[in-house]
Amino acid sequence: MVQAKTWILTKHFDGFPKDSDFELKVEELSAPKDGEVLLEAVFLSVDPYMRPFSRVRMNEGDVMIGTQVAKVIQSNNPAFPVGSHVVGRCGWRTHTVCDGTDLIPVMPDWPQDVSLSLALGGIGMPGLTALYGIEEVLGLQKGETLLVNAAAGAVGSMVGQIAKIKGCKVVGSAGSDAKVAFLKDLGFDEAFNYKTVGSLEEALKKASPEGYDCFFENVGGPFSSVAIQQMKNFGRIAVCGAISTYNDTTPQTGPYPHLTMIFKQLKMEGFMQSRWEHKHPESLKRLIGWLKEGKLQCREHITKGFEKMPAAFMGILQGENIGKAVVAV
């Protein structure tokens, strides 16, 4: 028998999450049966999407949703030998017994000098989101100008770097001077603190007077409405996040620049990286190749201790992280 710690959603969030919305529980797990494995969490991902998904996919009393890198410590499934590592949607748990469904083995040739935590970040879902948003949704071409907001986050920081690899001009916005400095270190051509500029419209115009071919949207809300006005004719917009709206108790409405969308003939498309799951193995190899070549930096914001999961989660909703937020068990 193994004791597993789990974080439970005790109450659906009303506005911003509170400590009282979570409860830490301990449960006894039976030994794995035929075809099953026992996993021990090593790193847990902390992502903004957990906020809206908790509302539409969870009931009160459920274990909080989430992804983790785990080590196989007992196995009755030959596909997952003891000592191997997997990425799984196991939620906020220290230990899990499962039949292997939806477990993704960490690539066998994972470099020893690269932390496995990156399988949750730049060499995982955020990196794949950035890559597919750029290539499959935007079709970004060399010489074009790309705008990305929440640019110092897990996805945004990868978006900017991949766009630079492709020979594009990149403009990023972030919520602190430290984050802006980080973007400059990554090679962004222009970066600004949206919280301190006098006018978002003027900041966007100054960063790229000729406008923007592509916009990688992570924020939503008023930023989106202003940015769309700065798009070039036939511009493309990839929408993968709306963090500015996640804690709203009522849905945001307007203003929305419909006439701009029409007259400039803009294309806007929402997406999730799972649409291209069949491309994951090849795409992950490309990402790790860029990392080893020094073309990508994968900054992490690591919190130590499973007991700090709620604090880490609330921290990313307040923009405390630079790069990917991870909890090390």
Helices and strands as residue ranges (DSSP letters): E 2-9, G 19-21, E 22-29, E 37-46, H 50-57, E 68-75, E 85-88, E 95-98, E 104-105, G 116-120, H 125-132, I 133-138, E 145-148, H 154-165, E 169-174, H 177-186, E 190-193, H 200-207, E 212-217, H 221-228, E 231-239, G 243-245, H 258-263, E 267-270, G 273-279, H 280-292, E 300-304, G 306-308, H 309-317, E 324-328
